[in-house]
Every structure is written in C-alpha cells, then in structure tokens.
Amino acid sequence: MGKKELVKQFLKDAVISFFYWTLALTPYMVFIVKTDASQYIKWVGMQAILVPPLGALFLYLYERFDKKRNLK
C-alpha cells in the first residue's frame, strides 16, 4: 500500500471511529452521566480531538501486528 492510500485509509478510519464512538457513547453520556447541552457539546468537541487520531492509530497498529502474527 502506497503512502497516498495509507493516508486515505487513515483519514477514513479516523472519521469512522469518531462517528462510531460518539454514537455508541452518547446514550451513556445523556442518560447515565446526565450531561446538559453545553457539557455534551464540549464532550463532542473533546471526542473530535482525541478519538479520530487514536482510533485510526489503534486500527493501524492492530492490522500491522495481526499480519505479522498470521505470517508465523
């Protein structure tokens, strides 16, 4: 996989991870933590900063090490 394809895949994984974790954790934040509207918006902002790079990075590392494990 070339660098251009790797960057495209990384960005795609980042966007998908942001939407997945935001949708998955929203009920918890609203019903269990009982965040109000301003807290929820700040939480989504924090999600937008942290989740995309971390989600894509962990997926990349998982795929890299999984390929190495399957080669043995």
Secondary structure as GFF3:
##gff-version 3
##sequence-region A 1 72
A	DSSP	alpha_helix	3	27	.	.	.	ID=ss1
A	DSSP	pi_helix	28	32	.	.	.	ID=ss2
A	DSSP	alpha_helix	37	71	.	.	.	ID=ss3
###
